[in-house]
């Protein structure tokens, strides 16, 4: 099966560089103790192989059209080898979380092999406490949340017994020759004359296609970009990045955010953004940055997807994007929250949603696909208009399992966009809120300070609740 990449998919594929790999990552911690059988490499391979029919694009690779006469296409990989994509690693004794985070940073730094399907998965063994980790990398061109989901969305189950699926009868086909791709592209251009203009435009200015030809999802964001009349504030978060990364995490309790919500009559999203704002303030002060009461950090918040009914959180059927100025100069945590609540309410009246019907109605762990969609949305903003990307997606509040092993924690690993020193991915799951902090290794050697500042900011907010 041959399908043409959408304009946005093609832009992601072409604009990736060695210093800016554009893959979305996810780090799951699972418990092997007392599991019969526990998670091991063969079991993981069998599980993923049984679920590939749900994400068929994971068997497809990208092929360029000869002479660039059209967007690249997805083709079935005739030499698909699942053991190439699923790899095994082990931490040196004693297998600490710090060692795991260092390994994830190194794996996240490496671009994916563009001659094969654009994903990798690592089983990382040797963690203390009878735990293992599963780290997944998926190119942002691959996941759109509707016709294509992230692999982590489909390998999880709500019980220890994996759900049954119909047999997958996939057989590796013959790949099309370059001449066949060329003839197909020329035929398509004859049938779609407007795309001939796109081909000429891409040949002269790839960057133009990133904004002008990204489809309806991008159109809904462009109006928000045009509303921004000034660039983002100067910030150490905006700098030239290297190809190497650092990674740190924060684990917090969802009940603390509910306490803030009830005390100040705000949303869970607002409470999370207020905690992030306080953390950024403390981090900037630790660097000796001069802050005034009007100082802000402008963030792209690609989604507002918590639907609250009682104590339940679930993903919405629409996802949306907006820019928000986080008041890092405000010393009062309650005032910070108030500013954020008013800003998100105002944005809610104007932003447009992007449908994600397939994502919402399919069983599994939705945040993996939601974060991938968040990155796609954030990348459509001009780089000078924001300082930081914060992706925030809810997960189920009941335990999930991978091949019978209970998932304990789940951390997003969002990519760094051009000249962005850090990204923050946030996911709620099973009574906790997990932060994945991805950062440039040179520009943010103090990412651990930001992680610690999240806890400090939470203490500030909870203190204000008394």
C-alpha positions as CSV (number, residue, x, y, z in Angstrom):
1,X,0.0,0.0,0.0
2,X,1.3,3.4,-1.0
3,X,0.0,6.6,0.6
4,X,1.3,10.1,0.2
5,X,2.5,12.0,3.3
6,X,0.3,14.9,4.2
7,X,1.9,18.3,3.8
8,X,2.5,18.5,7.6
9,X,3.9,15.0,7.7
10,X,6.3,15.8,4.9
11,X,7.4,19.0,6.7
12,X,8.3,17.0,9.8
13,X,10.2,14.5,7.8
14,X,12.2,17.1,5.8
15,X,12.9,19.6,8.5
16,X,14.5,17.2,11.0
17,X,18.2,17.6,11.6
18,X,20.9,15.9,13.6
19,X,20.6,18.6,16.3
20,X,16.8,18.6,16.2
21,X,15.5,15.0,16.0
22,X,11.7,15.4,15.9
23,X,10.6,12.2,17.6
24,X,8.2,11.9,20.5
25,X,9.4,9.6,23.3
26,X,7.7,7.8,26.1
27,X,9.3,6.2,29.2
28,X,7.2,3.6,31.0
29,X,8.4,2.0,34.3
30,X,7.0,-1.5,34.9
31,X,7.1,-3.8,37.8
32,X,8.5,-7.3,37.2
33,X,8.5,-8.5,40.8
34,X,5.8,-11.1,41.5
35,X,4.8,-11.2,37.8
36,X,4.5,-14.7,36.3
37,X,5.9,-14.4,33.7
38,X,7.7,-11.1,34.0
39,X,8.5,-8.7,31.2
40,X,11.4,-9.9,29.1
41,X,12.5,-9.2,25.6
42,X,10.8,-12.1,23.8
43,X,7.5,-11.4,25.6
44,X,7.7,-7.7,24.5
45,X,8.5,-8.6,20.9
46,X,5.5,-11.0,20.8
47,X,3.2,-8.4,22.3
48,X,4.2,-5.6,20.0
49,X,4.1,-7.9,16.9
50,X,0.5,-8.9,17.9
51,X,-0.6,-5.2,18.0
52,X,1.1,-3.9,14.8
53,X,-2.2,-4.5,12.9
54,X,-3.6,-1.6,15.0
55,X,-0.9,0.7,13.9
56,X,-0.1,-0.4,10.4
57,X,2.1,2.7,9.7
58,X,4.7,1.1,12.0
59,X,5.5,-1.3,9.2
60,X,5.9,1.4,6.6
61,X,8.8,3.6,5.8
62,X,9.2,6.8,3.9
63,X,10.3,6.9,0.3
64,X,11.2,10.1,-1.6
65,X,9.8,10.7,-5.1
66,X,12.6,10.9,-7.7
67,X,13.5,14.5,-8.6
68,X,11.3,15.7,-5.7
69,X,8.2,15.6,-7.9
70,X,5.8,15.4,-5.1
71,X,5.6,14.7,-1.4
72,X,7.2,11.5,-0.1
73,X,5.1,8.4,0.3
74,X,4.6,5.7,2.9
75,X,5.4,2.2,1.5
76,X,5.4,-1.2,3.2
77,X,8.9,-2.1,4.3
78,X,9.7,-5.4,2.4
79,X,12.6,-6.1,4.8
80,X,10.7,-5.2,8.0
81,X,12.4,-6.8,11.0
82,X,10.8,-6.2,14.3
83,X,14.0,-7.2,16.2
84,X,15.7,-4.2,14.6
85,X,13.1,-1.9,16.1
86,X,12.8,-3.5,19.5
87,X,16.1,-3.5,21.3
88,X,17.4,-4.6,24.6
89,X,19.6,-2.7,27.1
90,X,20.6,-3.1,30.7
91,X,21.8,-0.6,33.4
92,X,25.0,-1.2,35.3
93,X,24.5,-2.3,38.9
94,X,22.8,-0.9,41.0
95,X,20.5,0.3,38.2
96,X,19.4,3.7,39.7
97,X,16.8,6.1,38.3
98,X,19.6,8.6,37.6
99,X,21.3,6.0,35.4
100,X,18.1,5.3,33.6
101,X,17.5,9.0,32.9
102,X,21.1,9.4,31.5
103,X,20.5,6.4,29.2
104,X,17.1,7.9,28.0
105,X,18.9,11.2,27.3
106,X,21.4,9.5,25.1
107,X,18.8,7.5,23.3
108,X,16.6,10.5,22.7
109,X,19.6,12.3,21.2
110,X,19.9,9.9,18.3
111,X,17.9,10.5,15.1
112,X,15.8,7.6,13.8
113,X,17.0,5.6,10.8
114,X,15.1,7.2,7.9
115,X,15.7,4.1,5.7
116,X,13.3,2.1,7.9
117,X,10.0,2.6,9.7
118,X,10.4,5.6,11.9
119,X,10.3,4.1,15.4
120,X,12.4,2.2,18.0
121,X,11.6,0.6,21.3
122,X,14.0,-0.3,24.1
123,X,13.5,-2.8,26.9
124,X,15.8,-1.5,29.7
125,X,16.5,-4.1,32.4
126,X,18.4,-3.9,35.7
127,X,16.4,-1.2,37.5
128,X,16.4,-1.5,41.3
129,X,13.3,-2.8,43.0
130,X,12.4,-5.5,40.5
131,X,11.6,-2.9,37.8
132,X,12.2,-2.6,34.1
133,X,11.7,0.3,31.7
134,X,10.4,0.6,28.2
135,X,11.5,3.6,26.2
136,X,9.8,4.3,22.9
137,X,10.8,6.7,20.1
138,X,8.3,7.6,17.3
139,X,8.9,10.2,14.6
140,X,6.4,13.0,14.8
141,X,5.6,12.5,11.1
142,X,4.2,9.1,11.9
143,X,1.5,9.9,14.4
144,X,-1.5,12.1,13.7
145,X,-3.9,10.8,16.4
146,X,-6.6,9.8,13.9
147,X,-5.4,7.7,11.1
148,X,-2.2,6.8,12.9
149,X,-1.7,6.3,16.6
150,X,1.5,5.9,18.7
151,X,2.6,2.4,19.5
152,X,2.3,3.0,23.3
153,X,-1.4,3.7,22.8
154,X,-2.1,0.0,21.8
155,X,0.3,-2.2,23.8
156,X,-1.3,-1.4,27.2
157,X,-4.2,-3.3,28.6
158,X,-6.5,-2.6,31.5
159,X,-5.8,-6.0,33.1
160,X,-2.9,-8.4,33.5
161,X,-4.3,-10.7,30.8
162,X,-3.6,-9.1,27.4
163,X,-6.7,-8.6,25.3
164,X,-7.2,-10.9,22.4
165,X,-6.9,-9.7,18.9
166,X,-7.5,-11.2,15.5
167,X,-4.6,-12.9,13.7
168,X,-2.5,-10.6,11.7
169,X,-2.0,-12.0,8.2
170,X,0.5,-9.3,7.1
171,X,3.1,-10.5,4.5
172,X,6.0,-8.3,3.4
173,X,5.2,-7.1,-0.1
174,X,7.5,-6.1,-2.9
175,X,8.5,-2.4,-2.6
176,X,7.8,-0.1,-5.6
177,X,10.6,0.8,-7.9
178,X,11.6,4.4,-8.3
179,X,10.1,4.5,-11.7
180,X,6.8,3.4,-10.3
181,X,6.9,6.1,-7.7
182,X,7.8,8.7,-10.4
183,X,4.9,7.6,-12.7
184,X,2.5,7.6,-9.8
185,X,3.6,11.1,-8.8
186,X,3.3,12.5,-12.3
187,X,-0.2,10.9,-12.6
188,X,-1.2,12.5,-9.3
189,X,0.1,15.9,-10.4
190,X,-2.0,15.7,-13.6
191,X,-5.1,14.9,-11.6
192,X,-4.3,17.5,-9.0
193,X,-2.8,20.6,-10.7
194,X,-2.7,22.6,-7.5
195,X,-0.1,20.2,-6.1
196,X,2.2,21.1,-9.0
197,X,2.4,24.6,-7.4
198,X,3.2,23.0,-4.1
199,X,6.0,21.0,-5.7
200,X,7.5,24.2,-7.1
201,X,7.1,26.0,-3.9
202,X,8.8,23.2,-1.9
203,X,11.7,23.2,-4.3
204,X,12.3,26.9,-3.6
205,X,11.4,27.2,0.0
206,X,10.8,24.2,2.2
207,X,10.1,26.4,5.2
208,X,7.1,28.0,3.5
209,X,5.4,24.7,3.1
210,X,5.6,24.2,6.9
211,X,3.2,27.0,7.5
212,X,1.3,27.4,4.2
213,X,0.6,23.8,3.3
214,X,0.1,22.1,6.6
215,X,-3.7,21.5,6.2
216,X,-6.6,22.2,8.4
217,X,-4.8,21.4,11.7
218,X,-2.3,24.2,10.9
219,X,-4.9,26.6,9.7
220,X,-6.5,26.5,13.1
221,X,-3.2,27.6,14.7
222,X,-2.2,30.3,12.2
223,X,-4.9,32.6,13.4
224,X,-3.5,32.4,16.9
225,X,0.0,33.1,15.6
226,X,-1.2,36.2,13.7
227,X,-2.8,37.5,16.9
228,X,0.6,37.7,18.5
229,X,2.0,41.1,17.6
230,X,5.3,40.8,19.5
231,X,7.9,38.1,19.8
232,X,8.5,36.1,22.9
233,X,10.4,37.6,25.8
234,X,14.1,37.2,25.9
235,X,14.9,34.0,27.8
236,X,17.7,31.5,28.4
237,X,15.1,28.9,27.2
238,X,15.8,30.1,23.6
239,X,19.3,29.4,22.3
240,X,21.1,27.4,19.7
241,X,20.9,23.7,20.7
242,X,23.4,20.9,20.4
243,X,22.6,17.3,19.3
244,X,22.9,16.0,22.9
245,X,20.2,15.9,25.6
246,X,19.6,15.7,29.3
247,X,16.5,14.2,30.9
248,X,14.9,14.4,34.3
249,X,11.6,13.6,35.8
250,X,9.2,14.7,38.5
251,X,6.5,12.5,40.2
252,X,3.7,14.3,42.0
253,X,0.3,13.5,43.4
254,X,-2.8,14.2,41.4
255,X,-4.7,14.9,44.7
256,X,-2.5,17.9,45.3
257,X,-3.8,19.5,42.1
258,X,-7.3,18.6,43.0
259,X,-6.8,20.4,46.3
260,X,-5.7,23.6,44.4
261,X,-8.6,23.2,42.1
262,X,-11.2,23.0,44.9
263,X,-9.6,25.8,46.9
264,X,-9.4,28.4,44.1
265,X,-12.2,27.2,41.8
266,X,-9.9,26.6,38.8
267,X,-9.2,23.7,36.4
268,X,-6.7,21.0,36.8
269,X,-4.9,22.5,33.8
270,X,-4.6,25.8,35.5
271,X,-3.2,24.3,38.7
272,X,-0.6,22.4,36.7
273,X,0.4,25.5,34.7
274,X,0.6,27.5,38.0
275,X,3.0,24.9,39.4
276,X,5.1,25.0,36.3
277,X,5.2,28.8,36.4
278,X,6.4,28.8,40.0
279,X,9.1,26.2,39.1
280,X,10.3,28.3,36.1
281,X,10.4,31.4,38.4
282,X,12.6,29.6,40.9
283,X,14.8,28.2,38.2
284,X,15.3,31.6,36.6
285,X,16.2,33.1,40.0
286,X,18.7,30.3,40.6
287,X,20.4,31.5,37.5
288,X,20.6,35.1,38.6
289,X,18.1,36.3,36.0
290,X,16.6,39.7,36.8
291,X,12.9,39.4,37.1
292,X,10.3,42.2,37.5
293,X,6.6,41.8,38.3
294,X,5.9,42.0,34.6
295,X,8.4,39.3,33.5
296,X,6.8,36.4,31.6
297,X,7.7,33.2,29.8
298,X,5.6,32.6,26.8
299,X,4.6,28.9,26.4
300,X,2.9,27.0,23.7
301,X,0.3,24.9,25.4
302,X,-0.9,22.7,22.5
303,X,-3.8,21.0,24.4
304,X,-6.4,21.5,27.0
305,X,-7.8,18.0,27.2
306,X,-9.0,17.4,30.8
307,X,-12.7,17.0,30.9
308,X,-13.7,17.0,34.5
309,X,-16.7,15.3,35.9
310,X,-16.5,14.8,39.6
311,X,-13.1,13.3,40.3
312,X,-12.8,11.7,36.8
313,X,-10.4,12.9,34.1
314,X,-10.6,11.8,30.5
315,X,-9.4,13.0,27.1
316,X,-11.7,15.2,25.1
317,X,-12.7,14.5,21.5
318,X,-11.0,17.8,20.4
319,X,-7.5,19.1,20.9
320,X,-6.4,22.7,20.7
321,X,-3.5,25.0,20.9
322,X,-2.8,28.4,22.3
323,X,0.0,30.7,23.5
324,X,0.0,31.8,27.1
325,X,2.3,34.2,29.0
326,X,3.3,32.6,32.3
327,X,3.8,35.3,35.0
328,X,7.2,34.2,36.3
329,X,7.8,37.7,37.7
330,X,4.8,37.5,40.1
331,X,6.0,36.5,43.6
332,X,2.6,35.6,44.9
333,X,1.5,32.0,43.9
334,X,-2.2,32.8,44.2
335,X,-1.8,35.8,41.8
336,X,0.2,33.6,39.4
337,X,-2.7,31.1,39.4
338,X,-5.3,33.9,38.9
339,X,-3.4,35.3,35.9
340,X,-3.2,31.9,34.3
341,X,-6.9,31.1,34.9
342,X,-8.0,34.3,33.2
343,X,-5.6,33.7,30.3
344,X,-6.8,30.1,29.7
345,X,-10.4,31.2,29.9
346,X,-9.8,33.9,27.3
347,X,-8.0,31.5,25.0
348,X,-10.8,29.0,25.4
349,X,-13.3,31.4,23.7
350,X,-11.1,31.8,20.6
351,X,-9.1,28.7,19.9
352,X,-10.2,26.1,17.5
353,X,-10.2,22.4,18.1
354,X,-8.7,19.6,16.0
355,X,-10.8,16.4,16.0
356,X,-9.2,13.2,17.2
357,X,-12.0,10.7,16.9
358,X,-9.9,7.6,16.4
359,X,-7.7,8.4,19.3
360,X,-10.6,8.9,21.8
361,X,-12.6,5.9,20.9
362,X,-9.8,3.4,20.9
363,X,-8.8,1.5,24.0
364,X,-5.3,2.0,25.4
365,X,-3.1,4.7,26.9
366,X,-4.1,7.8,25.1
367,X,-1.4,10.2,26.3
368,X,1.2,8.8,24.0
369,X,-0.7,9.8,21.0
370,X,-1.9,13.1,22.6
371,X,1.7,14.2,23.2
372,X,2.6,13.4,19.6
373,X,-0.2,15.5,18.4
374,X,0.8,18.3,20.8
375,X,4.3,18.4,19.3
376,X,2.8,18.6,15.8
377,X,0.6,21.6,16.8
378,X,3.4,23.4,18.6
379,X,5.7,23.1,15.7
380,X,3.4,25.3,13.5
381,X,4.1,28.4,15.6
382,X,6.9,30.6,14.5
383,X,9.9,30.0,16.7
384,X,10.3,33.6,17.7
385,X,6.8,33.7,19.2
386,X,7.3,31.4,22.2
387,X,10.0,30.3,24.8
388,X,8.8,26.9,25.8
389,X,6.5,24.0,24.8
390,X,4.4,22.4,27.5
391,X,2.4,19.3,26.5
392,X,-0.2,18.1,29.0
393,X,-2.3,15.0,28.5
394,X,-4.5,13.0,30.9
395,X,-4.2,9.3,31.4
396,X,-6.4,6.7,33.0
397,X,-6.6,6.7,36.8
398,X,-6.6,2.9,37.1
399,X,-3.6,0.6,36.7
400,X,-2.5,-0.4,33.2
401,X,-0.4,-3.4,32.1
402,X,2.1,-4.2,29.4
403,X,2.1,-7.9,28.7
404,X,1.0,-8.6,32.3
405,X,3.6,-6.3,34.0
406,X,1.9,-3.4,35.8
407,X,2.9,0.1,34.6
408,X,4.0,2.1,37.6
409,X,5.0,5.4,35.9
410,X,4.8,7.0,32.5
411,X,7.0,10.0,31.5
412,X,6.6,11.9,28.1
413,X,9.9,12.8,26.4
414,X,8.9,15.6,24.0
415,X,11.4,16.7,21.4
416,X,13.1,20.1,21.4
417,X,12.0,22.4,18.6
418,X,14.4,24.7,16.8
419,X,16.3,26.9,19.3
420,X,14.3,25.6,22.2
421,X,16.5,24.6,25.2
422,X,13.9,22.5,26.9
423,X,10.4,21.0,26.6
424,X,8.1,19.8,29.4
425,X,5.7,16.9,28.9
426,X,3.1,16.1,31.6
427,X,0.9,13.1,32.0
428,X,-1.5,12.1,34.7
429,X,-1.9,8.4,35.5
430,X,-3.2,6.2,38.4
431,X,-3.3,9.0,40.9
432,X,-0.1,10.8,40.0
433,X,1.1,13.5,37.6
434,X,4.4,12.7,35.9
435,X,6.7,15.3,34.4
436,X,9.2,14.5,31.7
437,X,11.8,17.3,31.4
438,X,13.8,17.1,28.2
439,X,16.6,19.6,27.7
440,X,19.7,20.5,25.7
441,X,22.8,19.1,27.3
442,X,24.9,22.2,27.0
443,X,22.2,24.9,27.4
444,X,20.5,23.4,30.5
445,X,23.0,21.5,32.5
446,X,20.9,22.5,35.5
447,X,17.8,20.7,34.4
448,X,17.8,19.0,37.9
449,X,17.3,22.4,39.4
450,X,14.1,22.8,37.4
451,X,12.9,19.4,38.5
452,X,13.5,20.3,42.2
453,X,11.8,23.6,41.6
454,X,8.6,21.8,40.6
455,X,8.3,20.3,44.1
456,X,9.1,23.7,45.7
457,X,6.4,25.4,43.6
458,X,3.9,22.8,44.6
459,X,4.7,23.4,48.3
460,X,4.1,27.1,47.7
461,X,0.7,26.5,46.1
462,X,-0.4,24.0,48.8
463,X,0.7,26.5,51.5
464,X,-1.5,29.1,49.9
465,X,-4.5,26.7,50.1
466,X,-4.4,26.7,53.9
